[in-house]
Amino acid sequence: MAEIRAKRKAEDQGLRSPFDMAQDALEDFQNGPKIQRPNLAESFIPVVGPAWDAAADLQDGNYGGAAFNAALAVGDVLPVGAVVKGARAATKGIGILKKGSVTAGAAAKQIRKAGLAGKGEEIHHTIPLNGKSRSAQDPRNHYALLKALPQETHRRLTGSWNGKRRFDPIRRVWYGTTDWQKSVPTAIGSYAADAWENVTKPLASPPPPAKKPR
């Protein structure tokens, strides 16, 4: 009883926890004006379509659907970061669509000259050279396939370093790939899942015409 009285007293004084405030806000949202779901064409709009569906799912209490559509919206945004980084590299003289191939040393030199690799960072090949000479020209030395990494992170992709074990497969993929290599498959999967959901879900019936006042 004392705990209940203390809670009521706190509520009366406006001393409410963030969790209680968030819960009340969610209840107000779910009990508020009904969100009309997007039609098939609107659902295909990048970011907006899945975010709109996520909001409608959340209002309906379909938390699994809300989480799924929110993930699709995030997937739509991911490629933007890769494009921005690529544009930044291009403004510094690193041609993403540079013709031909260069040596590993020449590529690393250009990346450092452009200021895209910090002190103590090493240049990582996201596609291994597998013993091929670093002084030979090779498409795997393309700037879009290289990534600047801290020395420890770089070395732990292939073995132990300073008493620390080699990274597990998940971290090897995460640290060992560029942003665009991570974002493009995610975006493709996101678009495919979004398209499948929109194609397979039943088309929403048009709203009934408004009744004319007598």
Secondary structure, 3 states (H helix, E strand, C coil): CHHHHHHHHHHHCCCCCHHHHHHHHHHHHHCCCCCCCCCHHHHCCCCHHHHHHHHHHHHHCCHHHHHHHHHHHHHHHHHHHHHHHHHHHHHCCCCCCCCCCECHHHHHHHHHHCCCCCCCEEEEECCCCCCCCCCCCEHHHCHHHEEEEEHHHHHCCCCCECCECCCCHHHHHHHHCCHHHHHHHHHHHHHHHHHHHHHHCCCCCCCCCCCCCC
